[in-house]
Amino acid sequence: MLSSDALRMQEHVHGHLAWLAVVALVHPAVLLRRVGRRAHLAVGLAVVLVTVAAAMGVAMYDDYREKLRQPIFASSVGMGYLFERKEHLAFGVVAFAWIGAITYAAGVVAGAELRESLRKVAHRAFIVSAALALVTALLGTAVATYKTF
């Protein structure tokens, strides 16, 4: 277990990375509107940023469950459920970002007959991931301003 100061620092870094991930996910969504556009770096960086932010959240989960979950629910059931929903949405952010990256990569190596379809799927996956990331970051910020480590 980390000290409260270390957990607070990890929580802040996690939150800042999550907001950066929102912006990073919009970039491939915009670039992939056109089928022929290359977006290797945008796709790769967005997925890495989302994955690192999620991994930090997972790393803090045991401490959250032990130190914060019960006090948050005891003082505000609504705020507790907001955090629970944030966790579920965050899973969707990661899943759709990876779906976007995998279909983008498949589109790069696919033949012409599949390329357009795969790029459209990647584009839509990044749109969904970015939208979910925005909602997740808003909920996370609301809960973090309510109660922190």
C-alpha positions as CSV (number, residue, x, y, z in Angstrom):
1,M,0.0,0.0,0.0
2,L,1.2,3.5,-0.9
3,S,1.1,6.4,1.5
4,S,-1.8,8.9,1.2
5,D,0.5,11.4,-0.5
6,A,1.7,8.9,-3.0
7,L,-1.9,7.8,-3.7
8,R,-3.0,11.4,-4.1
9,M,-0.1,12.0,-6.6
10,Q,-1.0,8.9,-8.5
11,E,-4.6,9.9,-8.6
12,H,-3.7,13.4,-10.0
13,V,-1.4,11.9,-12.7
14,H,-4.2,9.4,-13.6
15,G,-6.7,12.2,-13.9
16,H,-4.5,14.4,-16.0
17,L,-3.6,11.5,-18.3
18,A,-7.3,10.7,-18.6
19,W,-8.0,14.3,-19.8
20,L,-5.1,14.1,-22.2
21,A,-6.5,10.8,-23.5
22,V,-9.8,12.5,-24.3
23,V,-7.9,14.9,-26.6
24,A,-5.7,12.2,-28.0
25,L,-8.7,10.1,-28.9
26,V,-10.3,12.9,-30.9
27,H,-7.2,13.2,-33.1
28,P,-7.5,9.7,-34.8
29,A,-11.2,10.1,-35.0
30,V,-10.7,13.3,-37.0
31,L,-7.9,11.9,-39.1
32,L,-9.7,8.7,-40.0
33,R,-12.7,10.6,-41.6
34,R,-10.9,10.2,-44.9
35,V,-10.1,6.6,-45.8
36,G,-6.7,7.2,-47.4
37,R,-5.3,9.3,-44.6
38,R,-2.4,7.9,-42.6
39,A,-2.8,8.1,-38.8
40,H,-0.2,5.7,-37.5
41,L,1.2,8.1,-34.8
42,A,-2.1,9.5,-33.7
43,V,-3.6,6.0,-33.3
44,G,-0.6,4.6,-31.5
45,L,-0.2,7.5,-29.1
46,A,-3.9,7.6,-28.3
47,V,-4.0,3.9,-27.5
48,V,-0.9,4.1,-25.4
49,L,-2.1,7.1,-23.4
50,V,-5.5,5.4,-22.8
51,T,-3.9,2.2,-21.8
52,V,-1.4,3.8,-19.4
53,A,-4.2,5.9,-17.8
54,A,-6.4,2.8,-17.4
55,A,-3.5,0.8,-15.9
56,M,-2.9,3.5,-13.3
57,G,-6.6,3.4,-12.4
58,V,-6.5,-0.4,-12.1
59,A,-3.4,-0.1,-9.9
60,M,-5.2,2.3,-7.5
61,Y,-8.4,0.2,-7.4
62,D,-7.5,-1.8,-4.2
63,D,-6.6,1.4,-2.3
64,Y,-9.8,3.1,-3.6
65,R,-11.9,0.1,-2.4
66,E,-10.2,0.0,1.0
67,K,-10.0,3.7,1.8
68,L,-12.5,5.7,-0.3
69,R,-15.4,3.6,-1.5
70,Q,-17.3,3.2,1.8
71,P,-16.9,6.8,2.9
72,I,-18.0,8.1,-0.5
73,F,-21.1,5.9,-0.5
74,A,-21.8,6.7,3.2
75,S,-21.8,10.5,2.5
76,S,-23.4,10.4,-1.0
77,V,-24.8,7.3,-2.6
78,G,-25.2,9.2,-5.9
79,M,-21.5,10.2,-6.0
80,G,-20.6,6.6,-5.2
81,Y,-22.6,5.3,-8.1
82,L,-21.1,8.0,-10.4
83,F,-17.7,6.6,-9.6
84,E,-18.9,3.0,-10.2
85,R,-20.3,4.1,-13.6
86,K,-17.0,5.8,-14.4
87,E,-15.2,2.5,-14.0
88,H,-17.5,0.8,-16.4
89,L,-17.3,3.5,-19.0
90,A,-13.5,3.5,-18.7
91,F,-13.5,-0.1,-19.7
92,G,-15.5,0.9,-22.8
93,V,-12.9,3.7,-23.6
94,V,-10.1,1.2,-23.6
95,A,-12.0,-1.5,-25.5
96,F,-13.1,0.9,-28.3
97,A,-9.7,2.5,-28.5
98,W,-8.1,-1.0,-29.0
99,I,-10.9,-1.9,-31.5
100,G,-10.0,1.2,-33.4
101,A,-6.3,0.5,-33.3
102,I,-6.7,-3.1,-34.4
103,T,-9.0,-2.3,-37.2
104,Y,-6.9,0.6,-38.3
105,A,-3.8,-1.7,-38.4
106,A,-5.8,-4.4,-40.3
107,G,-6.8,-1.7,-42.8
108,V,-3.2,-0.8,-43.4
109,V,-2.3,-4.3,-44.5
110,A,-5.7,-5.3,-46.0
111,G,-6.4,-5.4,-49.6
112,A,-8.3,-2.5,-51.3
113,E,-11.7,-4.3,-51.0
114,L,-11.5,-4.4,-47.2
115,R,-9.5,-1.3,-46.5
116,E,-12.4,1.2,-46.6
117,S,-14.7,-0.9,-44.4
118,L,-11.9,-1.4,-41.8
119,R,-11.1,2.3,-41.8
120,K,-14.7,3.2,-41.2
121,V,-14.9,0.8,-38.3
122,A,-11.7,2.3,-36.8
123,H,-13.1,5.8,-37.3
124,R,-16.3,5.0,-35.5
125,A,-14.5,3.1,-32.7
126,F,-12.4,6.2,-32.0
127,I,-15.4,8.4,-32.0
128,V,-17.1,6.2,-29.5
129,S,-14.0,5.9,-27.4
130,A,-13.5,9.7,-27.4
131,A,-17.1,10.3,-26.3
132,L,-16.9,7.7,-23.5
133,A,-13.6,9.2,-22.5
134,L,-15.1,12.6,-22.1
135,V,-17.9,11.4,-20.0
136,T,-15.5,9.2,-17.9
137,A,-13.2,12.2,-17.3
138,L,-16.1,14.4,-16.3
139,L,-17.4,11.8,-13.8
140,G,-13.9,11.1,-12.5
141,T,-13.2,14.8,-12.0
142,A,-16.6,15.2,-10.2
143,V,-15.8,12.4,-7.8
144,A,-12.2,13.5,-7.2
145,T,-13.3,17.0,-6.3
146,Y,-15.8,15.4,-3.9
147,K,-13.4,13.0,-2.1
148,T,-9.7,12.2,-2.6
149,F,-7.1,10.1,-0.9
